């Protein structure tokens, strides 16, 4: 197997559909189909079966997958070691983060970076999805969850309580909630992942069974803007509510688990000048607050 065909094979094995694999690779669906057919002819084996929900590996495909993953690991190791020796302050650095952190910290950091190093280009992807640094889906990640992979280099940038906020207009119209009524007669704005698995809604770790969930979001930026618009009561890291000029409810209460921010990169890339420089500017932005 050659590496170009192997990349296509790995993409289809992970994404299950020609369209998704093509999107990941930046090619068209026909190219993916041709490459897979070429691999199957070269190996003399059927690697995928077409199922109702996409492409499924055959037994031969499963055997090929193990070899393909070893090829990928070797290629990425070589790429990272070469990249780690790059001392030029130019080129592309891929950064991934959430929308609120991008607006509040990363974009101001990039403005300062561009003034000093105009030949560094940053490709910023805003998403709640956790990308793989090991597979070079990003060079730097700003995450709200500490990575489990001990091989990654990580640095804690911030630590904030998650508190409850509302707009003054909302409180003037609806009054403050009391702790013993489980948010009866109040409208709630909820981060959608909190509802996964059928968990009961809580706000600042207080039961909220009597409250009415009026909107769910998968974006902290949207929650804070919706709270600011008077749509309801919502949770967010304390700094966000303060920046929006919101009223903090029950200032002595917060979620037991705080909101942490981690800067993460692959250890082989720490020595790359452009990546190191971008990381330093990002860290400085969080230190300034």
Protein Blocks (a to p, Z undefined) as FASTA:
>chain_A
ZZklmmmmmmmmmnopaklmmmmnopafklmmmmmmmmmmmnopafbdcdfkbccddfkl
mmmmmmmmmmmmmmmmmmmmmmmmpcbdgdjddddddfklmmmmmmmmmmmmmmmmmmbc
cdddddfbdcdfklopafbdcdfbdcfblkbccddfbdcdddddddfklmmmnopadfkl
nopaiacdddfklmgghiacdeehiacklbccfbdcfbfklmmmmmmnopaccdddfklm
mmnopacehklbccfbdcdddddddfklmmpmklmmmmmmmmmmmmnZZ
